[in-house]
Amino acid sequence: MKWHLPAILIAGIAVGGVAVAQQKDKKEGSKMGKSVNVSMHAQNKSGESGRARLTPEGDKTKVEITLKGAKGTQPAHIHEGTCAKLDPKPKQGLENVVDGKSTTVVPMSIDQLTGGNLAINVHKSADDIKTYVSCGDIRKAGAMKSGKKGMDKKS
């Protein structure tokens, strides 16, 4: 019977360690910051609008795009500039938007994304990469702009 006591103590220490680790994870999660929503506005009369949600994951950020009216497979990127005036060279590639949905974890912190002059844009197709169908300016939470200026331009 004496050998059961050490086993019980070890099990108790293991359970306690798990509880401490879970508390640490909760505290670290709260340090990561809040998600930021980016309004995605239709361009070139595409009818494709929605949002992108940026969720901090340590020094990376999960970018989830949801668009209404989108069909098929469409390339998406983060560009320097604003929707009214994008640098045509992508700063960061994103997973293609497929039937209105895309999820990518990018190697940029939420502060890097919201602290610069960046925008998310979606292209009509790989064959028609020059036509933008949806765009959203990335801003800090509470500092959102409409992003509608220049929406009917073809870049």
C-alpha positions as CSV (number, residue, x, y, z in Angstrom):
1,M,0.0,0.0,0.0
2,K,2.9,2.4,0.6
3,W,3.7,2.5,-3.1
4,H,0.3,4.1,-3.8
5,L,1.1,7.3,-1.9
6,P,3.9,8.4,-4.2
7,A,1.7,7.6,-7.3
8,I,-1.1,9.7,-5.8
9,L,1.3,12.6,-5.1
10,I,2.8,12.5,-8.6
11,A,-0.7,12.5,-10.1
12,G,-1.7,15.4,-7.9
13,I,1.4,17.4,-8.9
14,A,0.7,16.7,-12.6
15,V,-2.9,17.9,-12.3
16,G,-1.7,21.0,-10.5
17,G,0.9,21.7,-13.2
18,V,-1.8,21.5,-15.9
19,A,-4.0,24.0,-14.0
20,V,-1.0,26.4,-13.7
21,A,-0.3,26.0,-17.4
22,Q,-3.9,26.7,-18.4
23,Q,-3.9,29.9,-16.2
24,K,-0.7,31.0,-17.9
25,D,-2.2,30.4,-21.4
26,K,-5.2,32.5,-20.4
27,K,-3.0,35.4,-19.2
28,E,-0.9,35.2,-22.4
29,G,-4.0,35.2,-24.6
30,S,-5.2,38.4,-23.0
31,K,-1.8,40.0,-23.7
32,M,-2.1,39.2,-27.4
33,G,-4.8,41.9,-27.9
34,K,-8.2,42.0,-29.5
35,S,-9.2,41.0,-33.0
36,V,-9.6,43.8,-35.5
37,N,-12.3,43.8,-38.1
38,V,-11.6,45.2,-41.6
39,S,-14.6,46.3,-43.7
40,M,-14.2,44.8,-47.2
41,H,-15.9,46.9,-49.9
42,A,-16.8,45.9,-53.4
43,Q,-14.8,47.3,-56.3
44,N,-15.4,47.4,-60.0
45,K,-19.1,46.7,-59.5
46,S,-18.3,43.2,-58.3
47,G,-20.9,43.2,-55.5
48,E,-18.3,41.4,-53.3
49,S,-18.3,42.9,-49.8
50,G,-17.8,41.6,-46.3
51,R,-15.1,41.7,-43.7
52,A,-11.7,40.4,-42.8
53,R,-11.0,39.6,-39.2
54,L,-7.5,39.9,-37.9
55,T,-6.8,37.8,-34.8
56,P,-3.5,38.0,-32.9
57,E,-1.6,34.7,-32.4
58,G,1.6,35.9,-30.7
59,D,3.9,37.4,-33.3
60,K,1.6,36.1,-36.1
61,T,-1.9,37.0,-37.1
62,K,-4.8,35.0,-38.4
63,V,-6.5,36.7,-41.3
64,E,-10.0,35.4,-42.0
65,I,-11.8,36.9,-45.1
66,T,-15.6,36.4,-45.6
67,L,-17.2,37.9,-48.7
68,K,-20.8,37.9,-49.9
69,G,-21.3,37.5,-53.6
70,A,-17.9,35.9,-54.2
71,K,-17.7,32.8,-56.4
72,G,-14.8,30.6,-57.4
73,T,-11.2,31.0,-56.5
74,Q,-9.8,34.5,-56.1
75,P,-6.2,35.5,-55.1
76,A,-5.9,37.8,-52.1
77,H,-3.0,39.8,-50.7
78,I,-2.0,42.4,-48.2
79,H,-0.6,45.5,-50.0
80,E,1.0,48.7,-48.8
81,G,-1.1,51.7,-49.4
82,T,-4.9,52.2,-49.2
83,C,-7.7,50.9,-51.3
84,A,-7.7,54.2,-53.1
85,K,-4.0,53.9,-54.0
86,L,-2.5,50.4,-53.6
87,D,1.1,49.5,-54.3
88,P,0.5,46.8,-56.9
89,K,3.3,44.6,-55.5
90,P,1.9,42.5,-52.7
91,K,3.5,42.8,-49.2
92,Q,2.1,39.5,-48.0
93,G,0.2,36.7,-49.8
94,L,-3.0,35.3,-48.4
95,E,-4.7,32.0,-49.1
96,N,-7.0,32.3,-52.1
97,V,-10.6,33.3,-51.3
98,V,-12.7,30.2,-52.3
99,D,-16.4,30.8,-52.6
100,G,-16.1,33.8,-50.3
101,K,-13.9,32.4,-47.6
102,S,-10.2,32.4,-46.8
103,T,-8.0,31.8,-43.7
104,T,-4.3,32.5,-43.5
105,V,-1.9,32.9,-40.6
106,V,0.6,35.5,-41.6
107,P,4.1,36.1,-40.1
108,M,3.2,39.6,-39.0
109,S,2.0,40.8,-35.6
110,I,-1.4,42.5,-35.2
111,D,0.6,45.7,-34.4
112,Q,2.6,45.5,-37.6
113,L,-0.6,45.1,-39.6
114,T,-2.6,47.9,-37.9
115,G,0.4,50.2,-37.4
116,G,1.2,50.7,-41.1
117,N,-0.5,51.9,-44.2
118,L,-1.8,48.5,-45.4
119,A,-4.9,47.1,-47.1
120,I,-6.3,43.7,-48.0
121,N,-7.4,43.2,-51.5
122,V,-9.0,40.4,-53.5
123,H,-8.5,39.9,-57.2
124,K,-11.2,38.8,-59.7
125,S,-9.2,35.6,-60.7
126,A,-5.7,34.4,-61.3
127,D,-6.3,35.1,-65.0
128,D,-7.6,38.6,-64.3
129,I,-5.3,39.6,-61.5
130,K,-5.4,43.3,-62.4
131,T,-9.1,43.6,-61.6
132,Y,-9.7,44.2,-57.9
133,V,-13.1,43.0,-56.7
134,S,-12.9,43.8,-52.9
135,C,-10.7,45.9,-50.7
136,G,-10.4,47.0,-47.1
137,D,-8.0,49.4,-45.4
138,I,-6.4,47.9,-42.2
139,R,-6.8,50.2,-39.2
140,K,-6.5,49.9,-35.5
141,A,-9.7,48.9,-33.7
142,G,-11.9,52.1,-33.3
143,A,-10.0,53.9,-36.1
144,M,-11.9,52.3,-39.1
145,K,-12.4,54.4,-42.2
146,S,-15.0,53.7,-44.8
147,G,-12.5,52.6,-47.4
148,K,-15.0,53.4,-50.2
149,K,-12.9,56.2,-51.9
150,G,-11.7,55.0,-55.2
151,M,-13.8,51.8,-55.1
152,D,-14.6,51.8,-58.8
153,K,-11.0,52.1,-60.0
154,K,-9.4,49.4,-62.0
155,S,-5.8,49.0,-60.9
